[in-house]
């Protein structure tokens, strides 16, 4: 594995570790295990994201692994944003914290505290996967915005 690919693999491992910790919080650290369908759904989504990231890690072992890993990472980012940190799930977390009392409020805070580190790790992987020789005008940029990523294509900007 070349040094650039090793850096991508290390960034993927860090992202996976954060997701594994989130999964534990979602599934095992709940105040009353089994009482939160939201926690189960979010834990399942976390498993899906982890699955794509592990596939990306395996892909990096192949000759054209970076190219194969990129769409898997893209799916993981999409799922992470659409499910783990969607507006609907954030509203449900608010309701759980409000109605569940102090233990559930603490659980919701713990779950939410995972957002920034997860997005930072995702951004690190995307940055490592970017082709080193690519020119800025040819690259589609992914940036952190609030609790999700926003894609912008600088080579084909939208027409207003």
Z-matrix of the N, CA and C atoms (Angstrom, degrees):
N
C 1 1.451
C 2 1.523 1 108.11
N 3 1.340 2 115.63 1 128.11
C 4 1.465 3 118.32 2 -179.59
C 5 1.529 4 110.19 3 -74.36
N 6 1.326 5 116.92 4 164.00
C 7 1.471 6 120.36 5 -175.62
C 8 1.528 7 113.76 6 -58.85
N 9 1.343 8 117.63 7 -38.86
C 10 1.465 9 119.90 8 178.89
C 11 1.520 10 111.18 9 -63.33
N 12 1.321 11 116.76 10 -42.98
C 13 1.455 12 121.21 11 179.38
C 14 1.526 13 110.50 12 -67.94
N 15 1.319 14 117.23 13 -36.07
C 16 1.464 15 120.70 14 177.05
C 17 1.528 16 110.72 15 -62.69
N 18 1.331 17 117.24 16 -36.42
C 19 1.461 18 120.74 17 177.46
C 20 1.532 19 111.10 18 -66.44
N 21 1.327 20 116.90 19 -40.04
C 22 1.469 21 120.54 20 176.97
C 23 1.521 22 109.01 21 -62.64
N 24 1.331 23 116.46 22 -45.30
C 25 1.468 24 120.54 23 -179.61
C 26 1.529 25 111.21 24 -61.06
N 27 1.317 26 117.12 25 -40.79
C 28 1.469 27 120.56 26 179.03
C 29 1.528 28 110.45 27 -65.27
N 30 1.320 29 117.43 28 -41.38
C 31 1.464 30 120.96 29 178.20
C 32 1.529 31 110.54 30 -65.19
N 33 1.327 32 116.90 31 -39.01
C 34 1.471 33 120.67 32 176.89
C 35 1.524 34 110.82 33 -63.38
N 36 1.331 35 117.03 34 -42.50
C 37 1.470 36 120.36 35 179.07
C 38 1.526 37 111.11 36 -61.25
N 39 1.327 38 116.62 37 -41.08
C 40 1.467 39 119.71 38 179.48
C 41 1.530 40 110.46 39 -63.74
N 42 1.319 41 117.22 40 -43.43
C 43 1.456 42 121.87 41 178.48
C 44 1.532 43 109.79 42 -61.35
N 45 1.328 44 116.51 43 -43.94
C 46 1.471 45 120.94 44 178.50
C 47 1.534 46 111.67 45 -60.98
N 48 1.316 47 116.66 46 -41.98
C 49 1.467 48 119.86 47 178.76
C 50 1.526 49 111.14 48 -60.41
N 51 1.321 50 116.89 49 -43.11
C 52 1.462 51 120.53 50 177.98
C 53 1.524 52 111.23 51 -63.18
N 54 1.325 53 116.43 52 -41.33
C 55 1.462 54 119.98 53 178.18
C 56 1.526 55 111.63 54 -66.28
N 57 1.324 56 116.52 55 -38.65
C 58 1.468 57 119.21 56 177.67
C 59 1.528 58 110.81 57 -63.11
N 60 1.339 59 117.02 58 -39.54
C 61 1.464 60 120.31 59 176.29
C 62 1.524 61 111.23 60 -65.24
N 63 1.337 62 116.70 61 -39.99
C 64 1.465 63 119.94 62 176.79
C 65 1.525 64 110.26 63 -62.79
N 66 1.320 65 116.48 64 -42.11
C 67 1.463 66 119.64 65 -179.28
C 68 1.531 67 110.82 66 -61.12
N 69 1.311 68 117.17 67 -40.38
C 70 1.470 69 120.89 68 177.56
C 71 1.529 70 109.43 69 -61.68
N 72 1.330 71 116.36 70 -45.16
C 73 1.471 72 119.66 71 178.93
C 74 1.524 73 110.80 72 -61.72
N 75 1.319 74 116.97 73 -41.56
C 76 1.463 75 121.05 74 -177.73
C 77 1.519 76 112.57 75 -68.85
N 78 1.315 77 116.17 76 -43.32
C 79 1.463 78 120.09 77 -171.52
C 80 1.517 79 114.48 78 -97.04
N 81 1.313 80 117.18 79 -34.84
C 82 1.463 81 119.56 80 -171.01
C 83 1.522 82 114.59 81 -111.63
N 84 1.317 83 117.38 82 -24.63
C 85 1.465 84 120.32 83 -176.29
C 86 1.529 85 113.18 84 -95.91
N 87 1.314 86 116.77 85 10.36
C 88 1.467 87 119.63 86 178.40
C 89 1.513 88 109.56 87 -66.37
N 90 1.329 89 116.92 88 147.25
C 91 1.465 90 119.86 89 178.92
C 92 1.531 91 113.03 90 -58.43
N 93 1.321 92 117.07 91 -35.93
C 94 1.462 93 121.30 92 178.38
C 95 1.522 94 107.72 93 -135.40
N 96 1.340 95 117.18 94 92.86
C 97 1.463 96 120.13 95 -177.47
C 98 1.533 97 111.58 96 -52.46
N 99 1.321 98 113.92 97 137.77
C 100 1.458 99 119.42 98 177.75
C 101 1.510 100 113.90 99 87.35
N 102 1.348 101 118.63 100 -8.13
C 103 1.455 102 120.24 101 -177.92
C 104 1.521 103 113.26 102 -93.08
N 105 1.273 104 119.04 103 -4.53
C 106 1.460 105 120.49 104 -178.09
C 107 1.520 106 110.63 105 -120.60
N 108 1.330 107 115.31 106 103.60
C 109 1.464 108 119.52 107 174.90
C 110 1.523 109 109.72 108 -63.08
N 111 1.327 110 116.44 109 -33.77
C 112 1.454 111 120.66 110 176.98
C 113 1.527 112 110.58 111 -59.71
N 114 1.326 113 117.33 112 -45.79
C 115 1.467 114 120.93 113 178.25
C 116 1.512 115 111.99 114 -59.91
N 117 1.342 116 116.39 115 -41.57
C 118 1.467 117 119.88 116 178.22
C 119 1.525 118 111.28 117 -64.23
N 120 1.340 119 116.61 118 -43.20
C 121 1.464 120 120.31 119 179.77
C 122 1.518 121 111.98 120 -64.15
N 123 1.321 122 115.80 121 -42.19
C 124 1.461 123 119.55 122 178.85
C 125 1.526 124 111.40 123 -68.13
N 126 1.327 125 117.07 124 -36.86
C 127 1.473 126 120.60 125 176.41
C 128 1.529 127 110.35 126 -63.76
N 129 1.335 128 116.85 127 -40.92
C 130 1.470 129 120.15 128 177.44
C 131 1.529 130 111.12 129 -63.07
N 132 1.340 131 116.59 130 -42.37
C 133 1.468 132 120.06 131 178.11
C 134 1.527 133 110.53 132 -63.51
N 135 1.328 134 116.23 133 -38.40
C 136 1.461 135 120.80 134 177.54
C 137 1.525 136 110.19 135 -61.58
N 138 1.332 137 116.46 136 -41.13
C 139 1.467 138 120.19 137 177.08
C 140 1.526 139 111.38 138 -61.18
N 141 1.337 140 117.01 139 -39.88
C 142 1.468 141 120.10 140 178.69
C 143 1.530 142 110.75 141 -63.65
N 144 1.328 143 116.52 142 -45.70
C 145 1.469 144 120.21 143 178.79
C 146 1.529 145 109.63 144 -60.10
N 147 1.330 146 116.01 145 -45.65
C 148 1.469 147 119.78 146 178.05
C 149 1.529 148 111.22 147 -59.09
N 150 1.314 149 117.25 148 -40.37
C 151 1.462 150 121.02 149 179.20
C 152 1.519 151 111.86 150 -59.36
N 153 1.337 152 116.79 151 -45.94
C 154 1.465 153 119.59 152 179.36
C 155 1.526 154 111.22 153 -66.08
N 156 1.321 155 116.28 154 -37.65
C 157 1.471 156 118.48 155 179.59
C 158 1.523 157 111.41 156 -68.91
N 159 1.306 158 117.33 157 -36.70
C 160 1.476 159 119.80 158 177.41
C 161 1.525 160 110.74 159 -68.20
N 162 1.333 161 116.80 160 -36.17
C 163 1.467 162 119.66 161 174.55
C 164 1.528 163 109.82 162 -63.43
N 165 1.331 164 115.89 163 -40.44
C 166 1.474 165 119.58 164 178.24
C 167 1.524 166 110.35 165 -62.99
N 168 1.340 167 117.57 166 -41.01
C 169 1.471 168 120.91 167 177.03
C 170 1.521 169 110.81 168 -59.43
N 171 1.337 170 116.53 169 -43.90
C 172 1.467 171 120.23 170 178.88
C 173 1.518 172 111.23 171 -65.87
N 174 1.332 173 116.36 172 -38.08
C 175 1.462 174 120.26 173 -179.84
C 176 1.522 175 111.06 174 -61.80
N 177 1.321 176 116.46 175 -33.10
C 178 1.466 177 119.71 176 -179.26
C 179 1.523 178 112.82 177 -63.67
N 180 1.309 179 117.41 178 -16.75
C 181 1.458 180 121.18 179 178.57
C 182 1.531 181 111.86 180 -78.47
N 183 1.338 182 116.92 181 -12.15
C 184 1.461 183 121.93 182 -177.89
C 185 1.529 184 110.04 183 -91.99
N 186 1.344 185 117.11 184 161.41
C 187 1.468 186 120.53 185 -177.76
C 188 1.534 187 114.30 186 -55.53
N 189 1.320 188 118.57 187 -41.64
C 190 1.470 189 121.43 188 -178.75
C 191 1.528 190 109.60 189 -108.17
N 192 1.332 191 115.56 190 39.33
C 193 1.455 192 121.75 191 -171.12
C 194 1.509 193 115.76 192 -63.66
N 195 1.318 194 117.59 193 -36.05
C 196 1.465 195 119.22 194 -179.52
C 197 1.523 196 110.72 195 -62.33
N 198 1.314 197 116.64 196 -41.58
C 199 1.464 198 121.05 197 179.97
C 200 1.532 199 110.44 198 -66.35
N 201 1.305 200 117.56 199 -37.60
C 202 1.464 201 122.30 200 178.98
C 203 1.524 202 111.26 201 -73.42
N 204 1.315 203 116.73 202 -36.01
C 205 1.470 204 120.91 203 -177.85
C 206 1.521 205 112.59 204 -71.03
N 207 1.316 206 117.77 205 -32.33
C 208 1.464 207 121.30 206 -173.83
C 209 1.531 208 113.83 207 -56.10
N 210 1.353 209 120.19 208 -49.05
C 211 1.469 210 118.09 209 179.78
C 212 1.531 211 112.75 210 -68.05
N 213 1.321 212 117.51 211 -29.19
C 214 1.467 213 120.31 212 176.26
C 215 1.523 214 110.35 213 -66.09
N 216 1.319 215 116.00 214 -41.70
C 217 1.463 216 120.90 215 176.55
C 218 1.530 217 109.53 216 -64.37
N 219 1.314 218 116.98 217 -39.76
C 220 1.465 219 121.10 218 177.37
C 221 1.520 220 112.00 219 -59.74
N 222 1.338 221 116.50 220 -44.18
C 223 1.476 222 120.30 221 177.39
C 224 1.520 223 110.90 222 -63.10
N 225 1.325 224 116.06 223 -40.13
C 226 1.465 225 120.28 224 179.76
C 227 1.530 226 110.70 225 -63.06
N 228 1.318 227 116.72 226 -43.90
C 229 1.463 228 120.63 227 178.87
C 230 1.522 229 109.94 228 -63.08
N 231 1.314 230 116.41 229 -44.71
C 232 1.472 231 120.73 230 -179.72
C 233 1.522 232 110.84 231 -59.92
N 234 1.314 233 116.75 232 -47.88
C 235 1.472 234 120.99 233 -179.01
C 236 1.525 235 110.68 234 -65.79
N 237 1.310 236 116.93 235 -40.41
C 238 1.454 237 120.97 236 179.38
C 239 1.532 238 109.73 237 -59.41
N 240 1.316 239 117.02 238 -43.82
C 241 1.455 240 120.75 239 -179.23
C 242 1.513 241 113.57 240 -75.05
N 243 1.340 242 115.99 241 -43.73
C 244 1.468 243 120.28 242 -176.30
C 245 1.514 244 113.51 243 -70.30
N 246 1.305 245 117.40 244 -28.74
C 247 1.458 246 119.30 245 -175.82
C 248 1.511 247 112.07 246 -113.23
N 249 1.300 248 116.98 247 -58.94
C 250 1.460 249 119.22 248 -173.62
C 251 1.520 250 112.24 249 -61.21
N 252 1.329 251 116.98 250 -37.93
C 253 1.451 252 119.71 251 -174.86
C 254 1.522 253 112.57 252 -123.93
N 255 1.325 254 116.64 253 29.85
C 256 1.457 255 119.98 254 178.59
C 257 1.527 256 110.72 255 -70.84
N 258 1.313 257 115.47 256 157.41
C 259 1.466 258 120.49 257 179.03
C 260 1.535 259 110.47 258 -60.76
N 261 1.328 260 117.21 259 -40.41
C 262 1.470 261 120.44 260 -179.69
C 263 1.523 262 110.98 261 -62.23
N 264 1.310 263 117.34 262 -44.14
C 265 1.462 264 119.77 263 179.61
C 266 1.524 265 111.64 264 -71.02
N 267 1.315 266 117.25 265 -31.88
C 268 1.463 267 119.59 266 176.23
C 269 1.536 268 109.76 267 -65.74
N 270 1.318 269 116.26 268 -38.59
C 271 1.471 270 120.25 269 176.66
C 272 1.525 271 110.09 270 -63.85
N 273 1.325 272 116.82 271 -41.72
C 274 1.466 273 119.88 272 177.95
C 275 1.525 274 111.40 273 -65.30
N 276 1.325 275 116.80 274 -38.10
C 277 1.463 276 119.60 275 176.40
C 278 1.530 277 110.12 276 -63.37
N 279 1.332 278 117.16 277 -41.59
C 280 1.470 279 120.53 278 176.83
C 281 1.528 280 110.37 279 -57.50
N 282 1.309 281 115.53 280 -45.57
C 283 1.479 282 120.53 281 -178.97
C 284 1.528 283 110.49 282 -64.52
N 285 1.310 284 116.89 283 -42.91
C 286 1.464 285 121.11 284 178.99
C 287 1.526 286 110.37 285 -60.45
N 288 1.321 287 116.53 286 -44.47
C 289 1.468 288 120.50 287 179.95
C 290 1.528 289 110.73 288 -64.62
N 291 1.321 290 116.58 289 -41.24
C 292 1.457 291 121.29 290 -176.94
C 293 1.529 292 111.98 291 -69.23
N 294 1.325 293 116.93 292 -42.19
C 295 1.465 294 120.76 293 -174.40
C 296 1.523 295 113.39 294 -90.95
N 297 1.323 296 117.44 295 -20.56
C 298 1.458 297 120.06 296 -172.81
C 299 1.512 298 115.90 297 -89.46
N 300 1.302 299 117.18 298 -7.00
C 301 1.456 300 119.59 299 -179.89
C 302 1.516 301 112.04 300 81.58
N 303 1.323 302 114.50 301 -171.40
C 304 1.468 303 122.16 302 -173.30
C 305 1.530 304 113.87 303 -56.48
N 306 1.344 305 119.81 304 -44.97
C 307 1.476 306 117.96 305 -178.24
C 308 1.539 307 112.78 306 -62.73
N 309 1.322 308 116.74 307 -41.41
C 310 1.460 309 119.96 308 180.00
C 311 1.519 310 110.88 309 -72.65
N 312 1.321 311 117.01 310 -34.13
C 313 1.448 312 121.00 311 176.65
C 314 1.533 313 109.89 312 -61.10
N 315 1.317 314 116.93 313 -44.10
C 316 1.472 315 121.35 314 178.00
C 317 1.528 316 110.54 315 -63.24
N 318 1.327 317 116.64 316 -39.49
C 319 1.473 318 121.14 317 179.46
C 320 1.519 319 109.85 318 -63.44
N 321 1.328 320 117.00 319 -45.23
C 322 1.465 321 120.95 320 179.54
C 323 1.526 322 110.44 321 -62.04
N 324 1.322 323 117.98 322 -41.92
C 325 1.471 324 120.85 323 177.39
C 326 1.528 325 110.78 324 -61.11
N 327 1.326 326 116.61 325 -40.91
C 328 1.472 327 120.41 326 179.26
C 329 1.526 328 110.81 327 -64.43
N 330 1.323 329 116.51 328 -42.70
C 331 1.467 330 120.50 329 178.86
C 332 1.520 331 109.78 330 -63.53
N 333 1.316 332 116.78 331 -46.68
C 334 1.469 333 120.50 332 -178.44
C 335 1.522 334 112.59 333 -66.36
N 336 1.302 335 117.43 334 -30.15
C 337 1.470 336 119.33 335 -179.00
C 338 1.527 337 111.46 336 -66.66
N 339 1.310 338 117.51 337 -13.90
C 340 1.462 339 120.81 338 179.29
C 341 1.523 340 112.46 339 -78.89
N 342 1.330 341 118.36 340 -16.24
C 343 1.465 342 121.14 341 -172.83
C 344 1.525 343 113.00 342 -59.36
N 345 1.303 344 117.66 343 -57.13
C 346 1.465 345 120.81 344 -175.23
C 347 1.536 346 112.11 345 -59.55
N 348 1.349 347 119.34 346 -48.14
C 349 1.477 348 118.07 347 178.36
C 350 1.535 349 112.90 348 -62.36
N 351 1.338 350 117.67 349 -35.87
C 352 1.466 351 119.48 350 178.66
C 353 1.523 352 110.90 351 -64.80
N 354 1.314 353 116.99 352 -44.31
C 355 1.460 354 119.13 353 -179.95
C 356 1.521 355 111.55 354 -68.92
N 357 1.323 356 117.38 355 -35.27
C 358 1.473 357 120.03 356 176.26
C 359 1.529 358 109.93 357 -62.78
N 360 1.329 359 116.82 358 -42.93
C 361 1.472 360 120.23 359 179.14
C 362 1.522 361 110.92 360 -66.20
N 363 1.323 362 116.94 361 -41.28
C 364 1.466 363 120.40 362 177.71
C 365 1.526 364 109.93 363 -60.62
N 366 1.332 365 116.75 364 -44.02
C 367 1.464 366 120.52 365 179.23
C 368 1.525 367 111.18 366 -63.02
N 369 1.322 368 116.90 367 -36.73
C 370 1.463 369 120.37 368 178.13
C 371 1.521 370 110.86 369 -63.97
N 372 1.325 371 117.16 370 -41.39
C 373 1.465 372 120.52 371 178.71
C 374 1.520 373 109.93 372 -65.14
N 375 1.322 374 116.87 373 -46.42
C 376 1.464 375 120.32 374 179.26
C 377 1.526 376 110.02 375 -59.13
N 378 1.318 377 116.21 376 -43.79
C 379 1.462 378 120.00 377 178.43
C 380 1.520 379 112.52 378 -61.55
N 381 1.330 380 116.62 379 -39.36
C 382 1.467 381 120.58 380 179.86
C 383 1.528 382 111.31 381 -71.15
N 384 1.335 383 117.21 382 -31.73
C 385 1.460 384 120.51 383 -179.09
C 386 1.520 385 112.91 384 -76.71
N 387 1.326 386 117.51 385 -21.12
C 388 1.458 387 121.11 386 -178.66
C 389 1.525 388 109.51 387 -57.95
N 390 1.278 389 114.88 388 138.79
C 391 1.466 390 119.46 389 178.97
C 392 1.526 391 109.18 390 -65.00
N 393 1.329 392 118.66 391 125.20
C 394 1.457 393 120.70 392 -178.96
C 395 1.527 394 113.30 393 -60.18
N 396 1.328 395 117.65 394 -30.46
C 397 1.459 396 120.20 395 -176.14
C 398 1.526 397 112.59 396 -90.46
N 399 1.325 398 117.54 397 -1.80
C 400 1.460 399 119.75 398 -177.93
C 401 1.526 400 110.39 399 -66.43
N 402 1.288 401 115.55 400 144.24
C 403 1.461 402 120.59 401 177.31
C 404 1.522 403 108.51 402 -90.46
N 405 1.303 404 116.84 403 146.86
C 406 1.464 405 121.51 404 -176.63
C 407 1.521 406 111.63 405 -54.79
N 408 1.317 407 118.79 406 -35.73
C 409 1.459 408 120.50 407 -177.26
C 410 1.528 409 112.12 408 -73.23
N 411 1.313 410 118.11 409 -13.59
C 412 1.452 411 121.80 410 -178.53
C 413 1.523 412 113.24 411 -103.91
N 414 1.310 413 118.16 412 3.90
C 415 1.457 414 121.14 413 -172.31
C 416 1.519 415 110.64 414 -106.07
N 417 1.305 416 116.52 415 137.58
C 418 1.451 417 121.76 416 171.82
C 419 1.513 418 106.68 417 -88.31
N 420 1.321 419 118.28 418 122.40
C 421 1.456 420 122.82 419 -173.22
C 422 1.517 421 111.65 420 -93.49
N 423 1.323 422 116.04 421 142.99
C 424 1.455 423 122.59 422 172.80
C 425 1.508 424 106.70 423 -117.45
N 426 1.322 425 116.03 424 125.86
C 427 1.452 426 119.86 425 -178.76
C 428 1.510 427 109.94 426 -128.03
N 429 1.312 428 114.92 427 152.48
C 430 1.446 429 121.53 428 177.26
C 431 1.519 430 108.83 429 -77.30
N 432 1.307 431 116.73 430 130.54
C 433 1.453 432 121.64 431 176.18
C 434 1.515 433 108.46 432 -141.34
N 435 1.312 434 116.31 433 112.55
C 436 1.459 435 122.77 434 -179.23
C 437 1.518 436 108.73 435 59.89
N 438 1.350 437 117.42 436 -113.23
C 439 1.463 438 119.62 437 -179.72
C 440 1.518 439 111.64 438 -115.43
N 441 1.327 440 118.27 439 23.37
C 442 1.463 441 120.17 440 177.06
C 443 1.524 442 110.18 441 -152.64
N 444 1.312 443 115.24 442 167.04
C 445 1.446 444 120.88 443 178.66
C 446 1.519 445 109.42 444 -93.44
N 447 1.295 446 114.76 445 148.38
C 448 1.454 447 121.57 446 177.87
C 449 1.521 448 106.62 447 -121.56
N 450 1.314 449 116.19 448 129.39
C 451 1.454 450 120.85 449 177.86
C 452 1.522 451 109.65 450 -90.78
N 453 1.302 452 117.27 451 138.32
C 454 1.456 453 120.87 452 171.98
C 455 1.514 454 107.47 453 -137.12
N 456 1.284 455 115.73 454 134.50
C 457 1.454 456 121.10 455 -178.05
C 458 1.523 457 107.39 456 -104.83
N 459 1.338 458 115.89 457 104.71
C 460 1.453 459 119.77 458 -175.74
C 461 1.524 460 112.32 459 -74.61
N 462 1.324 461 117.58 460 -18.84
C 463 1.455 462 118.73 461 179.04
C 464 1.517 463 111.57 462 -82.55
N 465 1.346 464 117.95 463 -19.80
C 466 1.463 465 122.73 464 177.64
C 467 1.519 466 109.34 465 -135.99
N 468 1.341 467 117.46 466 72.47
C 469 1.456 468 119.39 467 -177.55
C 470 1.532 469 110.48 468 -65.69
N 471 1.358 470 116.19 469 152.51
C 472 1.462 471 118.99 470 -180.00
C 473 1.536 472 110.42 471 -65.93
N 474 1.301 473 115.22 472 150.07
C 475 1.452 474 121.06 473 177.94
C 476 1.517 475 107.70 474 -95.20
N 477 1.327 476 116.83 475 129.80
C 478 1.478 477 121.03 476 -179.18
C 479 1.491 478 110.47 477 -102.72
